[in-house]
Structure formats: C-alpha cells, structure tokens
C-alpha cells in the first residue's frame, strides 16, 4: 500500500464531500452535485480496494469502510515504513 497515494485518495474524498455538503447547504447547483458525486464515490471505492488489497491490519480494513473519512482513519492505524535515523555522534 502506497501511503502517499492513500493519503491523496483520502484527502480528495474528504474534500469532495465537503464541497458537496457546502453546495447542498447553500446554492444547491445540480451540475456540481452530478459531477462530484460519482468522483466522491469512486474515491471511496479506490480507498477500500487499496486497503483491502494490501496486508493491512483488520482494524484498518474495518476503518476504511467508514464513509467520508475511513481512508484517512485507516492510514492512521496502518504501519509506517521504517525510517532511517542517522547517528549524529
């Protein structure tokens, strides 16, 4: 699982939902909802597939099913790659 890709998918999914909700609460432009709705749904499915196809923990696999923010939640519980720490001594 590529962490930067998963972060991008989760962030974009949350952003599209925010735009859809603001549109619904304010001017309700039908064309905007028709364009962003399927994009939001596709990003949700991509996030689910990315997490379920990787060797993630079961907690991440269950969290990714939460609508709107599940991908970002799954990213938080996914193990981080080992970081190289230089010895400064």
Secondary structure, 3 states (H helix, E strand, C coil): CCHHHHHHHHHHHHHHHHHHHHHHHCCCCHHHHHHHHHHHHHHHHHHHHHHHHCCCCHHHHHHCCCCCCHHHHHHHHCCCCCCCCCCCC
